[in-house]
Every structure is written in structure tokens, then in C-alpha cells.
Amino acid sequence: MAKKTVRTSTLLRRLFKAPNLEGFMEKNADDIQTPPFHEYISELCKVMDQVPERVIKQSSIERTYGHQLFNGIRKPSRDKVIQLAFGFGLDVDGTQKLLRMAQKNPLYPRIKRDAAILYCINHHIDVVEAQSILQDLGLTLLGGD
């Protein structure tokens, strides 16, 4: 996570100017690789001085399943990634990055459910209260996927 990264706009400019795709891929290999999700969330725990057990509990994810995510045994759904974002206490940018690292679609404010989730994240509302808000709005609960 401490590695100096190339801006996405720079990478995109390089891609469009590249004479061939293979050359671009070779030259920029370090900048277009994402670490496995379980490695990323484990490193995030270290950076944020948290332990997986606490993040899992605050995410309202079943304990065994949560540990399988941290061990790389399971691949998370988009909802589980969002729940982990709540568990980590991430802000909107951190949540969107977590979704990118899991190769999931970002939260999009034009989608009612995503807008409600973004609101909760931005206002530091915990996952339990967020679930209540989703339910009150008649929207699918997190983990209901």
C-alpha cells in the first residue's frame, strides 16, 4: 500500500498513446496489477491499526465467512465489500477504493439504494443503522444478495 502509484489519468494517457497493447502491458505491469483482495484488506487492517475480528464484527458479517474473506478462501460479493467498508469505518473515497480493489462496481448516487448507502457512509452511520434505513426505504438490505 505504500508503493508510489501512477495517476489513473497518466495510465490512461499512456494506454491511448501506446503503439501496441502488449508493449503497454509489459511497460506498466506494476501499475495495472491489483493485489488479491484478501491481501489488501489484511494490509488495510495493519494500516488502520485494526484486527480482522473487530472489522468482521463491525461489518455484521458472519464470523466464519468473514475470516474466509480475510484468508482468501472466499471472494466477496459487492454487498460484503460494502459491509467491510462499514466495518473498517471507511469514508466514501475509501469505500469506492475498496470496491475497486474487489473489482466490484462503485456506489452510484443515481441508484436509490446506492444513494442511501453513500449517505450512511458519509454521515458515519454504522451498518446496523444503515440496514434500518434501507429497510425503512423498502430497499434490499446489505447481504441480501
N, CA, C and O atoms as a GROMACS GRO file, in nm:
protein
  580
    1MET      N    1   0.081  -0.120   0.000
    1MET     CA    2   0.000   0.000   0.000
    1MET      C    3   0.085   0.126   0.000
    1MET      O    4   0.037   0.233  -0.038
    2ALA      N    5   0.210   0.116   0.042
    2ALA     CA    6   0.296   0.233   0.049
    2ALA      C    7   0.364   0.263  -0.083
    2ALA      O    8   0.432   0.365  -0.095
    3LYS      N    9   0.350   0.177  -0.184
    3LYS     CA   10   0.413   0.194  -0.313
    3LYS      C   11   0.361   0.319  -0.383
    3LYS      O   12   0.241   0.348  -0.380
    4LYS      N   13   0.451   0.393  -0.446
    4LYS     CA   14   0.413   0.512  -0.521
    4LYS      C   15   0.336   0.467  -0.645
    4LYS      O   16   0.385   0.385  -0.722
    5THR      N   17   0.217   0.521  -0.662
    5THR     CA   18   0.134   0.479  -0.774
    5THR      C   19   0.124   0.589  -0.879
    5THR      O   20   0.134   0.708  -0.849
    6VAL      N   21   0.104   0.545  -1.001
    6VAL     CA   22   0.086   0.636  -1.114
    6VAL      C   23  -0.061   0.677  -1.115
    6VAL      O   24  -0.149   0.594  -1.092
    7ARG      N   25  -0.087   0.803  -1.143
    7ARG     CA   26  -0.225   0.851  -1.150
    7ARG      C   27  -0.299   0.777  -1.262
    7ARG      O   28  -0.240   0.743  -1.365
    8THR      N   29  -0.426   0.755  -1.241
    8THR     CA   30  -0.508   0.684  -1.340
    8THR      C   31  -0.509   0.760  -1.472
    8THR      O   32  -0.504   0.698  -1.579
    9SER      N   33  -0.517   0.892  -1.466
    9SER     CA   34  -0.518   0.972  -1.589
    9SER      C   35  -0.388   0.954  -1.668
    9SER      O   36  -0.390   0.950  -1.791
   10THR      N   37  -0.276   0.942  -1.598
   10THR     CA   38  -0.147   0.919  -1.663
   10THR      C   39  -0.145   0.782  -1.729
   10THR      O   40  -0.100   0.766  -1.842
   11LEU      N   41  -0.195   0.683  -1.658
   11LEU     CA   42  -0.200   0.547  -1.710
   11LEU      C   43  -0.290   0.541  -1.834
   11LEU      O   44  -0.256   0.475  -1.932
   12LEU      N   45  -0.402   0.609  -1.829
   12LEU     CA   46  -0.494   0.612  -1.943
   12LEU      C   47  -0.428   0.679  -2.064
   12LEU      O   48  -0.442   0.632  -2.177
   13ARG      N   49  -0.357   0.789  -2.041
   13ARG     CA   50  -0.288   0.859  -2.148
   13ARG      C   51  -0.182   0.767  -2.212
   13ARG      O   52  -0.169   0.762  -2.334
   14ARG      N   53  -0.108   0.696  -2.127
   14ARG     CA   54  -0.007   0.600  -2.178
   14ARG      C   55  -0.073   0.491  -2.262
   14ARG      O   56  -0.022   0.454  -2.367
   15LEU      N   57  -0.187   0.442  -2.214
   15LEU     CA   58  -0.259   0.336  -2.286
   15LEU      C   59  -0.300   0.383  -2.425
   15LEU      O   60  -0.281   0.311  -2.523
   16PHE      N   61  -0.355   0.502  -2.434
   16PHE     CA   62  -0.403   0.553  -2.562
   16PHE      C   63  -0.289   0.589  -2.657
   16PHE      O   64  -0.308   0.586  -2.779
   17LYS      N   65  -0.173   0.623  -2.603
   17LYS     CA   66  -0.057   0.658  -2.687
   17LYS      C   67   0.029   0.537  -2.723
   17LYS      O   68   0.116   0.546  -2.810
   18ALA      N   69   0.006   0.425  -2.659
   18ALA     CA   70   0.088   0.306  -2.682
   18ALA      C   71   0.071   0.256  -2.825
   18ALA      O   72  -0.041   0.247  -2.875
   19PRO      N   73   0.182   0.223  -2.891
   19PRO     CA   74   0.172   0.170  -3.027
   19PRO      C   75   0.110   0.029  -3.031
   19PRO      O   76   0.051  -0.011  -3.132
   20ASN      N   77   0.124  -0.045  -2.921
   20ASN     CA   78   0.061  -0.177  -2.914
   20ASN      C   79   0.030  -0.211  -2.770
   20ASN      O   80   0.095  -0.163  -2.677
   21LEU      N   81  -0.071  -0.295  -2.752
   21LEU     CA   82  -0.119  -0.329  -2.619
   21LEU      C   83  -0.017  -0.411  -2.540
   21LEU      O   84   0.001  -0.389  -2.420
   22GLU      N   85   0.050  -0.505  -2.606
   22GLU     CA   86   0.147  -0.589  -2.536
   22GLU      C   87   0.260  -0.506  -2.475
   22GLU      O   88   0.300  -0.529  -2.361
   23GLY      N   89   0.309  -0.409  -2.552
   23GLY     CA   90   0.415  -0.322  -2.502
   23GLY      C   91   0.368  -0.241  -2.382
   23GLY      O   92   0.441  -0.226  -2.284
   24PHE      N   93   0.246  -0.190  -2.390
   24PHE     CA   94   0.190  -0.115  -2.278
   24PHE      C   95   0.180  -0.203  -2.154
   24PHE      O   96   0.217  -0.161  -2.045
   25MET      N   97   0.129  -0.326  -2.172
   25MET     CA   98   0.112  -0.417  -2.059
   25MET      C   99   0.246  -0.448  -1.993
   25MET      O  100   0.256  -0.450  -1.870
   26GLU      N  101   0.348  -0.473  -2.073
   26GLU     CA  102   0.481  -0.503  -2.018
   26GLU      C  103   0.539  -0.383  -1.943
   26GLU      O  104   0.588  -0.395  -1.831
   27LYS      N  105   0.532  -0.268  -2.006
   27LYS     CA  106   0.593  -0.147  -1.951
   27LYS      C  107   0.524  -0.100  -1.823
   27LYS      O  108   0.588  -0.042  -1.736
   28ASN      N  109   0.394  -0.125  -1.812
   28ASN     CA  110   0.316  -0.074  -1.699
   28ASN      C  111   0.263  -0.184  -1.607
   28ASN      O  112   0.167  -0.162  -1.533
   29ALA      N  113   0.324  -0.299  -1.613
   29ALA     CA  114   0.275  -0.416  -1.538
   29ALA      C  115   0.255  -0.387  -1.390
   29ALA      O  116   0.156  -0.430  -1.331
   30ASP      N  117   0.347  -0.316  -1.329
   30ASP     CA  118   0.336  -0.288  -1.185
   30ASP      C  119   0.219  -0.196  -1.151
   30ASP      O  120   0.165  -0.201  -1.041
   31ASP      N  121   0.182  -0.112  -1.246
   31ASP     CA  122   0.076  -0.014  -1.220
   31ASP      C  123  -0.063  -0.063  -1.255
   31ASP      O  124  -0.162   0.001  -1.218
   32ILE      N  125  -0.074  -0.175  -1.325
   32ILE     CA  126  -0.207  -0.224  -1.362
   32ILE      C  127  -0.244  -0.352  -1.287
   32ILE      O  128  -0.347  -0.413  -1.316
   33GLN      N  129  -0.164  -0.390  -1.194
   33GLN     CA  130  -0.193  -0.506  -1.112
   33GLN      C  131  -0.257  -0.461  -0.981
   33GLN      O  132  -0.212  -0.366  -0.918
   34THR      N  133  -0.360  -0.530  -0.942
   34THR     CA  134  -0.417  -0.504  -0.810
   34THR      C  135  -0.386  -0.625  -0.723
   34THR      O  136  -0.389  -0.738  -0.770
   35PRO      N  137  -0.355  -0.601  -0.596
   35PRO     CA  138  -0.326  -0.715  -0.510
   35PRO      C  139  -0.453  -0.796  -0.487
   35PRO      O  140  -0.564  -0.744  -0.500
   36PRO      N  141  -0.437  -0.923  -0.453
   36PRO     CA  142  -0.557  -1.001  -0.418
   36PRO      C  143  -0.632  -0.931  -0.306
   36PRO      O  144  -0.571  -0.872  -0.216
   37PHE      N  145  -0.764  -0.937  -0.312
   37PHE     CA  146  -0.847  -0.864  -0.216
   37PHE      C  147  -0.812  -0.896  -0.072
   37PHE      O  148  -0.806  -0.806   0.012
   38HIS      N  149  -0.791  -1.024  -0.042
   38HIS     CA  150  -0.762  -1.061   0.097
   38HIS      C  151  -0.631  -0.999   0.146
   38HIS      O  152  -0.619  -0.964   0.263
   39GLU      N  153  -0.534  -0.985   0.057
   39GLU     CA  154  -0.408  -0.919   0.095
   39GLU      C  155  -0.433  -0.771   0.121
   39GLU      O  156  -0.379  -0.713   0.215
   40TYR      N  157  -0.516  -0.711   0.037
   40TYR     CA  158  -0.545  -0.568   0.052
   40TYR      C  159  -0.615  -0.540   0.185
   40TYR      O  160  -0.576  -0.447   0.256
   41ILE      N  161  -0.717  -0.620   0.220
   41ILE     CA  162  -0.789  -0.592   0.345
   41ILE      C  163  -0.704  -0.626   0.468
   41ILE      O  164  -0.719  -0.564   0.573
   42SER      N  165  -0.614  -0.722   0.454
   42SER     CA  166  -0.524  -0.754   0.565
   42SER      C  167  -0.426  -0.639   0.586
   42SER      O  168  -0.398  -0.601   0.700
   43GLU      N  169  -0.376  -0.584   0.478
   43GLU     CA  170  -0.285  -0.469   0.488
   43GLU      C  171  -0.360  -0.347   0.541
   43GLU      O  172  -0.304  -0.269   0.619
   44LEU      N  173  -0.484  -0.330   0.499
   44LEU     CA  174  -0.566  -0.219   0.547
   44LEU      C  175  -0.584  -0.227   0.698
   44LEU      O  176  -0.582  -0.125   0.768
   45CYS      N  177  -0.602  -0.348   0.748
   45CYS     CA  178  -0.611  -0.368   0.894
   45CYS      C  179  -0.485  -0.315   0.962
   45CYS      O  180  -0.493  -0.244   1.062
   46LYS      N  181  -0.369  -0.351   0.908
   46LYS     CA  182  -0.242  -0.306   0.968
   46LYS      C  183  -0.232  -0.154   0.964
   46LYS      O  184  -0.198  -0.091   1.064
   47VAL      N  185  -0.262  -0.096   0.848
   47VAL     CA  186  -0.252   0.049   0.832
   47VAL      C  187  -0.346   0.123   0.926
   47VAL      O  188  -0.312   0.228   0.981
   48MET      N  189  -0.466   0.067   0.945
   48MET     CA  190  -0.567   0.132   1.028
   48MET      C  191  -0.560   0.085   1.174
   48MET      O  192  -0.644   0.123   1.256
   49ASP      N  193  -0.460   0.003   1.204
   49ASP     CA  194  -0.440  -0.049   1.340
   49ASP      C  195  -0.568  -0.117   1.392
   49ASP      O  196  -0.613  -0.090   1.503
   50GLN      N  197  -0.622  -0.206   1.309
   50GLN     CA  198  -0.741  -0.282   1.346
   50GLN      C  199  -0.710  -0.431   1.330
   50GLN      O  200  -0.612  -0.468   1.265
   51VAL      N  201  -0.792  -0.513   1.390
   51VAL     CA  202  -0.777  -0.658   1.374
   51VAL      C  203  -0.897  -0.710   1.296
   51VAL      O  204  -1.008  -0.658   1.310
   52PRO      N  205  -0.876  -0.814   1.214
   52PRO     CA  206  -0.986  -0.866   1.133
   52PRO      C  207  -1.111  -0.899   1.214
   52PRO      O  208  -1.223  -0.871   1.171
   53GLU      N  209  -1.094  -0.957   1.331
   53GLU     CA  210  -1.209  -0.996   1.414
   53GLU      C  211  -1.300  -0.877   1.442
   53GLU      O  212  -1.423  -0.888   1.433
   54ARG      N  213  -1.241  -0.764   1.474
   54ARG     CA  214  -1.319  -0.643   1.505
   54ARG      C  215  -1.389  -0.589   1.379
   54ARG      O  216  -1.506  -0.550   1.384
   55VAL      N  217  -1.315  -0.588   1.267
   55VAL     CA  218  -1.373  -0.540   1.141
   55VAL      C  219  -1.491  -0.627   1.100
   55VAL      O  220  -1.595  -0.577   1.058
   56ILE      N  221  -1.474  -0.758   1.114
   56ILE     CA  222  -1.581  -0.852   1.079
   56ILE      C  223  -1.703  -0.827   1.166
   56ILE      O  224  -1.815  -0.820   1.116
   57LYS      N  225  -1.681  -0.812   1.296
   57LYS     CA  226  -1.793  -0.788   1.388
   57LYS      C  227  -1.866  -0.658   1.355
   57LYS      O  228  -1.989  -0.654   1.351
   58GLN      N  229  -1.790  -0.552   1.330
   58GLN     CA  230  -1.850  -0.422   1.298
   58GLN      C  231  -1.914  -0.420   1.160
   58GLN      O  232  -1.991  -0.329   1.128
   59SER      N  233  -1.882  -0.519   1.078
   59SER     CA  234  -1.940  -0.530   0.944
   59SER      C  235  -2.072  -0.605   0.944
   59SER      O  236  -2.146  -0.603   0.846
   60SER      N  237  -2.103  -0.670   1.057
   60SER     CA  238  -2.220  -0.758   1.066
   60SER      C  239  -2.213  -0.870   0.962
   60SER      O  240  -2.312  -0.909   0.902
   61ILE      N  241  -2.092  -0.921   0.945
   61ILE     CA  242  -2.070  -1.037   0.858
   61ILE      C  243  -2.050  -1.156   0.950
   61ILE      O  244  -1.986  -1.146   1.054
   62GLU      N  245  -2.107  -1.270   0.910
   62GLU     CA  246  -2.092  -1.391   0.990
   62GLU      C  247  -1.943  -1.420   1.007
   62GLU      O  248  -1.865  -1.411   0.912
   63ARG      N  249  -1.904  -1.454   1.129
   63ARG     CA  250  -1.764  -1.466   1.169
   63ARG      C  251  -1.682  -1.558   1.078
   63ARG      O  252  -1.575  -1.519   1.030
   64THR      N  253  -1.730  -1.679   1.056
   64THR     CA  254  -1.655  -1.776   0.974
   64THR      C  255  -1.638  -1.724   0.832
   64THR      O  256  -1.529  -1.731   0.775
   65TYR      N  257  -1.746  -1.671   0.777
   65TYR     CA  258  -1.741  -1.616   0.641
   65TYR      C  259  -1.642  -1.501   0.634
   65TYR      O  260  -1.563  -1.491   0.540
   66GLY      N  261  -1.644  -1.414   0.734
   66GLY     CA  262  -1.552  -1.301   0.738
   66GLY      C  263  -1.407  -1.345   0.739
   66GLY      O  264  -1.324  -1.288   0.668
   67HIS      N  265  -1.376  -1.446   0.818
   67HIS     CA  266  -1.238  -1.496   0.822
   67HIS      C  267  -1.200  -1.561   0.690
   67HIS      O  268  -1.084  -1.556   0.649
   68GLN      N  269  -1.296  -1.622   0.622
   68GLN     CA  270  -1.268  -1.678   0.490
   68GLN      C  271  -1.235  -1.568   0.390
   68GLN      O  272  -1.153  -1.588   0.300
   69LEU      N  273  -1.298  -1.452   0.405
   69LEU     CA  274  -1.264  -1.338   0.319
   69LEU      C  275  -1.121  -1.292   0.347
   69LEU      O  276  -1.045  -1.268   0.253
   70PHE      N  277  -1.085  -1.279   0.474
   70PHE     CA  278  -0.951  -1.235   0.510
   70PHE      C  279  -0.843  -1.337   0.474
   70PHE      O  280  -0.727  -1.300   0.453
   71ASN      N  281  -0.880  -1.464   0.467
   71ASN     CA  282  -0.783  -1.568   0.432
   71ASN      C  283  -0.778  -1.596   0.282
   71ASN      O  284  -0.696  -1.676   0.236
   72GLY      N  285  -0.865  -1.532   0.206
   72GLY     CA  286  -0.866  -1.551   0.062
   72GLY      C  287  -0.937  -1.677   0.016
   72GLY      O  288  -0.927  -1.715  -0.100
   73ILE      N  289  -1.009  -1.741   0.106
   73ILE     CA  290  -1.082  -1.863   0.071
   73ILE      C  291  -1.208  -1.829  -0.008
   73ILE      O  292  -1.248  -1.904  -0.097
   74ARG      N  293  -1.267  -1.716   0.025
   74ARG     CA  294  -1.389  -1.671  -0.043
   74ARG      C  295  -1.365  -1.538  -0.112
   74ARG      O  296  -1.283  -1.458  -0.070
   75LYS      N  297  -1.440  -1.518  -0.219
   75LYS     CA  298  -1.443  -1.390  -0.289
   75LYS      C  299  -1.570  -1.319  -0.246
   75LYS      O  300  -1.678  -1.379  -0.250
   76PRO      N  301  -1.561  -1.193  -0.205
   76PRO     CA  302  -1.680  -1.125  -0.155
   76PRO      C  303  -1.773  -1.075  -0.265
   76PRO      O  304  -1.730  -1.045  -0.376
   77SER      N  305  -1.900  -1.068  -0.232
   77SER     CA  306  -1.996  -1.002  -0.320
   77SER      C  307  -1.979  -0.852  -0.300
   77SER      O  308  -1.907  -0.808  -0.210
   78ARG      N  309  -2.043  -0.775  -0.383
   78ARG     CA  310  -2.038  -0.630  -0.370
   78ARG      C  311  -2.090  -0.587  -0.233
   78ARG      O  312  -2.032  -0.500  -0.168
   79ASP      N  313  -2.201  -0.648  -0.189
   79ASP     CA  314  -2.258  -0.612  -0.058
   79ASP      C  315  -2.162  -0.643   0.056
   79ASP      O  316  -2.152  -0.565   0.151
   80LYS      N  317  -2.091  -0.754   0.048
   80LYS     CA  318  -1.996  -0.789   0.155
   80LYS      C  319  -1.882  -0.687   0.159
   80LYS      O  320  -1.834  -0.652   0.266
   81VAL      N  321  -1.840  -0.641   0.042
   81VAL     CA  322  -1.735  -0.538   0.038
   81VAL      C  323  -1.786  -0.410   0.104
   81VAL      O  324  -1.713  -0.346   0.180
   82ILE      N  325  -1.910  -0.374   0.075
   82ILE     CA  326  -1.969  -0.254   0.136
   82ILE      C  327  -1.979  -0.273   0.288
   82ILE      O  328  -1.949  -0.180   0.364
   83GLN      N  329  -2.020  -0.391   0.332
   83GLN     CA  330  -2.026  -0.418   0.475
   83GLN      C  331  -1.887  -0.406   0.538
   83GLN      O  332  -1.874  -0.352   0.648
   84LEU      N  333  -1.785  -0.456   0.470
   84LEU     CA  334  -1.648  -0.441   0.521
   84LEU      C  335  -1.609  -0.294   0.532
   84LEU      O  336  -1.541  -0.254   0.626
   85ALA      N  337  -1.653  -0.214   0.436
   85ALA     CA  338  -1.624  -0.070   0.442
   85ALA      C  339  -1.683  -0.010   0.568
   85ALA      O  340  -1.619   0.073   0.634
   86PHE      N  341  -1.805  -0.050   0.602
   86PHE     CA  342  -1.865  -0.005   0.728
   86PHE      C  343  -1.782  -0.054   0.846
   86PHE      O  344  -1.757   0.020   0.941
   87GLY      N  345  -1.739  -0.179   0.840
   87GLY     CA  346  -1.660  -0.237   0.949
   87GLY      C  347  -1.527  -0.167   0.969
   87GLY      O  348  -1.482  -0.151   1.082
   88PHE      N  349  -1.466  -0.125   0.860
   88PHE     CA  350  -1.340  -0.050   0.868
   88PHE      C  351  -1.364   0.095   0.908
   88PHE      O  352  -1.272   0.164   0.951
   89GLY      N  353  -1.488   0.142   0.893
   89GLY     CA  354  -1.518   0.282   0.919
   89GLY      C  355  -1.464   0.373   0.810
   89GLY      O  356  -1.423   0.486   0.836
   90LEU      N  357  -1.465   0.322   0.686
   90LEU     CA  358  -1.410   0.400   0.574
   90LEU      C  359  -1.502   0.515   0.536
   90LEU      O  360  -1.623   0.512   0.559
   91ASP      N  361  -1.441   0.617   0.476
   91ASP     CA  362  -1.520   0.727   0.420
   91ASP      C  363  -1.562   0.686   0.278
   91ASP      O  364  -1.537   0.574   0.236
   92VAL      N  365  -1.626   0.777   0.207
   92VAL     CA  366  -1.677   0.745   0.074
   92VAL      C  367  -1.562   0.707  -0.020
   92VAL      O  368  -1.572   0.608  -0.092
   93ASP      N  369  -1.454   0.786  -0.021
   93ASP     CA  370  -1.342   0.754  -0.110
   93ASP      C  371  -1.281   0.618  -0.076
   93ASP      O  372  -1.249   0.540  -0.166
   94GLY      N  373  -1.265   0.591   0.051
   94GLY     CA  374  -1.211   0.462   0.094
   94GLY      C  375  -1.300   0.347   0.054
   94GLY      O  376  -1.252   0.240   0.016
   95THR      N  377  -1.431   0.368   0.062
   95THR     CA  378  -1.528   0.266   0.023
   95THR      C  379  -1.520   0.240  -0.127
   95THR      O  380  -1.520   0.125  -0.171
   96GLN      N  381  -1.514   0.347  -0.205
   96GLN     CA  382  -1.506   0.331  -0.350
   96GLN      C  383  -1.377   0.258  -0.388
   96GLN      O  384  -1.377   0.175  -0.479
   97LYS      N  385  -1.267   0.289  -0.319
   97LYS     CA  386  -1.141   0.220  -0.346
   97LYS      C  387  -1.150   0.073  -0.308
   97LYS      O  388  -1.102  -0.014  -0.381
   98LEU      N  389  -1.212   0.044  -0.194
   98LEU     CA  390  -1.230  -0.095  -0.152
   98LEU      C  391  -1.309  -0.172  -0.258
   98LEU      O  392  -1.276  -0.286  -0.289
   99LEU      N  393  -1.413  -0.110  -0.311
   99LEU     CA  394  -1.492  -0.174  -0.417
   99LEU      C  395  -1.406  -0.196  -0.542
   99LEU      O  396  -1.415  -0.302  -0.604
  100ARG      N  397  -1.324  -0.099  -0.579
  100ARG     CA  398  -1.235  -0.116  -0.694
  100ARG      C  399  -1.138  -0.231  -0.672
  100ARG      O  400  -1.116  -0.313  -0.761
  101MET      N  401  -1.082  -0.238  -0.551
  101MET     CA  402  -0.984  -0.342  -0.521
  101MET      C  403  -1.048  -0.481  -0.526
  101MET      O  404  -0.981  -0.580  -0.556
  102ALA      N  405  -1.178  -0.488  -0.497
  102ALA     CA  406  -1.251  -0.614  -0.504
  102ALA      C  407  -1.306  -0.638  -0.645
  102ALA      O  408  -1.372  -0.739  -0.671
  103GLN      N  409  -1.278  -0.544  -0.735
  103GLN     CA  410  -1.326  -0.549  -0.874
  103GLN      C  411  -1.478  -0.553  -0.880
  103GLN      O  412  -1.538  -0.631  -0.955
  104LYS      N  413  -1.538  -0.467  -0.798
  104LYS     CA  414  -1.684  -0.452  -0.794
  104LYS      C  415  -1.722  -0.312  -0.839
  104LYS      O  416  -1.638  -0.221  -0.837
  105ASN      N  417  -1.846  -0.294  -0.881
  105ASN     CA  418  -1.893  -0.164  -0.925
  105ASN      C  419  -1.895  -0.065  -0.809
  105ASN      O  420  -1.930  -0.101  -0.697
  106PRO      N  421  -1.858   0.060  -0.837
  106PRO     CA  422  -1.863   0.162  -0.732
  106PRO      C  423  -2.007   0.196  -0.697
  106PRO      O  424  -2.100   0.165  -0.771
  107LEU      N  425  -2.023   0.258  -0.583
  107LEU     CA  426  -2.155   0.309  -0.544
  107LEU      C  427  -2.188   0.427  -0.635
  107LEU      O  428  -2.102   0.511  -0.662
  108TYR      N  429  -2.311   0.431  -0.680
  108TYR     CA  430  -2.354   0.531  -0.778
  108TYR      C  431  -2.475   0.606  -0.724
  108TYR      O  432  -2.579   0.545  -0.699
  109PRO      N  433  -2.463   0.737  -0.704
  109PRO     CA  434  -2.569   0.813  -0.636
  109PRO      C  435  -2.702   0.822  -0.712
  109PRO      O  436  -2.801   0.865  -0.653
  110ARG      N  437  -2.707   0.785  -0.839
  110ARG     CA  438  -2.833   0.788  -0.913
  110ARG      C  439  -2.917   0.662  -0.888
  110ARG      O  440  -3.033   0.654  -0.930
  111ILE      N  441  -2.856   0.565  -0.821
  111ILE     CA  442  -2.929   0.444  -0.784
  111ILE      C  443  -2.974   0.463  -0.639
  111ILE      O  444  -2.891   0.486  -0.551
  112LYS      N  445  -3.105   0.452  -0.615
  112LYS     CA  446  -3.162   0.485  -0.484
  112LYS      C  447  -3.092   0.412  -0.370
  112LYS      O  448  -3.057   0.474  -0.269
  113ARG      N  449  -3.072   0.282  -0.383
  113ARG     CA  450  -3.008   0.204  -0.276
  113ARG      C  451  -2.864   0.250  -0.254
  113ARG      O  452  -2.821   0.267  -0.140
  114ASP      N  453  -2.791   0.271  -0.363
  114ASP     CA  454  -2.653   0.319  -0.351
  114ASP      C  455  -2.648   0.458  -0.287
  114ASP      O  456  -2.560   0.487  -0.206
  115ALA      N  457  -2.744   0.543  -0.322
  115ALA     CA  458  -2.750   0.677  -0.263
  115ALA      C  459  -2.770   0.669  -0.112
  115ALA      O  460  -2.707   0.743  -0.037
  116ALA      N  461  -2.857   0.578  -0.069
  116ALA     CA  462  -2.881   0.561   0.075
  116ALA      C  463  -2.755   0.512   0.145
  116ALA      O  464  -2.722   0.559   0.254
  117ILE      N  465  -2.684   0.418   0.083
  117ILE     CA  466  -2.560   0.365   0.140
  117ILE      C  467  -2.454   0.475   0.146
  117ILE      O  468  -2.384   0.489   0.246
  118LEU      N  469  -2.441   0.551   0.038
  118LEU     CA  470  -2.345   0.662   0.036
  118LEU      C  471  -2.375   0.764   0.147
  118LEU      O  472  -2.284   0.813   0.214
  119TYR      N  473  -2.502   0.793   0.164
  119TYR     CA  474  -2.543   0.885   0.271
  119TYR      C  475  -2.497   0.832   0.407
  119TYR      O  476  -2.439   0.905   0.487
  120CYS      N  477  -2.523   0.706   0.432
  120CYS     CA  478  -2.485   0.645   0.560
  120CYS      C  479  -2.334   0.648   0.582
  120CYS      O  480  -2.288   0.679   0.691
  121ILE      N  481  -2.260   0.615   0.479
  121ILE     CA  482  -2.114   0.616   0.490
  121ILE      C  483  -2.065   0.758   0.517
  121ILE      O  484  -1.982   0.780   0.605
  122ASN      N  485  -2.115   0.852   0.441
  122ASN     CA  486  -2.072   0.991   0.456
  122ASN      C  487  -2.105   1.048   0.594
  122ASN      O  488  -2.033   1.133   0.646
  123HIS      N  489  -2.215   1.000   0.653
  123HIS     CA  490  -2.257   1.050   0.784
  123HIS      C  491  -2.213   0.959   0.899
  123HIS      O  492  -2.261   0.972   1.011
  124HIS      N  493  -2.120   0.866   0.868
  124HIS     CA  494  -2.062   0.777   0.970
  124HIS      C  495  -2.169   0.699   1.047
  124HIS      O  496  -2.159   0.679   1.168
  125ILE      N  497  -2.269   0.656   0.975
  125ILE     CA  498  -2.375   0.574   1.034
  125ILE      C  499  -2.328   0.429   1.029
  125ILE      O  500  -2.276   0.384   0.926
  126ASP      N  501  -2.343   0.354   1.138
  126ASP     CA  502  -2.294   0.217   1.139
  126ASP      C  503  -2.383   0.126   1.054
  126ASP      O  504  -2.492   0.164   1.013
  127VAL      N  505  -2.334   0.006   1.030
  127VAL     CA  506  -2.401  -0.087   0.939
  127VAL      C  507  -2.540  -0.127   0.989
  127VAL      O  508  -2.630  -0.147   0.908
  128VAL      N  509  -2.557  -0.140   1.118
  128VAL     CA  510  -2.689  -0.179   1.173
  128VAL      C  511  -2.792  -0.070   1.144
  128VAL      O  512  -2.903  -0.099   1.099
  129GLU      N  513  -2.756   0.054   1.171
  129GLU     CA  514  -2.847   0.166   1.143
  129GLU      C  515  -2.869   0.181   0.992
  129GLU      O  516  -2.979   0.214   0.948
  130ALA      N  517  -2.764   0.156   0.913
  130ALA     CA  518  -2.777   0.163   0.767
  130ALA      C  519  -2.879   0.060   0.718
  130ALA      O  520  -2.960   0.088   0.630
  131GLN      N  521  -2.874  -0.059   0.776
  131GLN     CA  522  -2.971  -0.163   0.740
  131GLN      C  523  -3.113  -0.116   0.772
  131GLN      O  524  -3.206  -0.139   0.695
  132SER      N  525  -3.129  -0.051   0.886
  132SER     CA  526  -3.260   0.000   0.927
  132SER      C  527  -3.309   0.106   0.827
  132SER      O  528  -3.427   0.107   0.791
  133ILE      N  529  -3.220   0.192   0.784
  133ILE     CA  530  -3.255   0.295   0.687
  133ILE      C  531  -3.297   0.230   0.555
  133ILE      O  532  -3.397   0.270   0.495
  134LEU      N  533  -3.220   0.131   0.510
  134LEU     CA  534  -3.256   0.061   0.386
  134LEU      C  535  -3.393  -0.004   0.398
  134LEU      O  536  -3.475   0.004   0.307
  135GLN      N  537  -3.417  -0.066   0.512
  135GLN     CA  538  -3.547  -0.132   0.534
  135GLN      C  539  -3.660  -0.030   0.533
  135GLN      O  540  -3.764  -0.053   0.472
  136ASP      N  541  -3.641   0.083   0.602
  136ASP     CA  542  -3.743   0.188   0.606
  136ASP      C  543  -3.777   0.241   0.466
  136ASP      O  544  -3.890   0.280   0.439
  137LEU      N  545  -3.676   0.241   0.378
  137LEU     CA  546  -3.696   0.290   0.242
  137LEU      C  547  -3.749   0.180   0.149
  137LEU      O  548  -3.776   0.206   0.031
  138GLY      N  549  -3.763   0.060   0.201
  138GLY     CA  550  -3.813  -0.051   0.120
  138GLY      C  551  -3.709  -0.102   0.022
  138GLY      O  552  -3.743  -0.157  -0.082
  139LEU      N  553  -3.581  -0.085   0.057
  139LEU     CA  554  -3.472  -0.127  -0.031
  139LEU      C  555  -3.409  -0.257   0.020
  139LEU      O  556  -3.423  -0.292   0.138
  140THR      N  557  -3.341  -0.327  -0.067
  140THR     CA  558  -3.276  -0.453  -0.031
  140THR      C  559  -3.168  -0.429   0.073
  140THR      O  560  -3.086  -0.339   0.058
  141LEU      N  561  -3.169  -0.508   0.178
  141LEU     CA  562  -3.069  -0.496   0.284
  141LEU      C  563  -2.933  -0.542   0.234
  141LEU      O  564  -2.924  -0.622   0.141
  142LEU      N  565  -2.828  -0.492   0.298
  142LEU     CA  566  -2.693  -0.538   0.266
  142LEU      C  567  -2.684  -0.686   0.303
  142LEU      O  568  -2.732  -0.727   0.409
  143GLY      N  569  -2.623  -0.762   0.217
  143GLY     CA  570  -2.612  -0.906   0.242
  143GLY      C  571  -2.732  -0.981   0.190
  143GLY      O  572  -2.738  -1.104   0.202
  144GLY      N  573  -2.827  -0.911   0.133
  144GLY     CA  574  -2.946  -0.975   0.078
  144GLY      C  575  -2.925  -1.019  -0.066
  144GLY      O  576  -3.021  -1.042  -0.139
  145ASP      N  577  -2.799  -1.030  -0.105
  145ASP     CA  578  -2.768  -1.068  -0.243
  145ASP      C  579  -2.747  -1.215  -0.262
  145ASP      O  580  -2.720  -1.260  -0.373
   0.00000   0.00000   0.00000
